[in-house]
């Protein structure tokens, strides 16, 4: 029993000796950390060389977008869709004479009415959605 206690005391003494040696290593590792210099970041704020938002807008003017004019919508069961044939009439929820929605990439930007120009359909814009209204609608989705 006394031999076990002596072995345990020797183990503790060895562990304490190691921890003192590790303390020296820790101080050696910590010393170079004091020599670290602060990080330097690049300034990305606009300079006088650019003309501000005008340049930003010019960069996106040639990007194509999907413009859709929506005549109306409805919900019908699949069995009714399968029964559709040439000449079938699908009733829409939009009333005749109501303005049609003009969507860009699926977002409402204006409303208008149908016109015919040189035997082609077109749309005359009657109401443009304000930027604040567009942002409000985007935040709801």
Residue pairs with C-beta under 8 A, 6 or more apart in sequence:
46 52
65 104
65 105
66 104
66 105
66 106
67 102
67 103
67 104
68 102
68 103
68 104
68 106
69 100
69 101
69 102
69 103
69 112
69 123
70 100
70 101
70 102
70 103
71 92
71 94
71 100
72 92
72 93
72 94
72 100
73 92
73 93
73 94
74 90
74 91
74 92
74 93
76 90
84 90
94 100
99 111
99 112
99 113
99 126
99 127
100 111
100 112
100 113
100 114
100 123
101 108
101 110
101 111
102 108
102 109
102 110
102 111
102 112
102 123
102 125
103 109
107 134
107 137
107 138
108 129
108 134
108 137
109 128
109 129
109 134
110 125
110 126
110 127
110 128
110 129
111 125
111 126
111 127
111 129
112 123
112 124
112 125
112 126
112 127
113 123
113 124
113 126
114 121
114 122
114 123
114 124
115 121
115 122
115 123
115 124
116 122
129 137
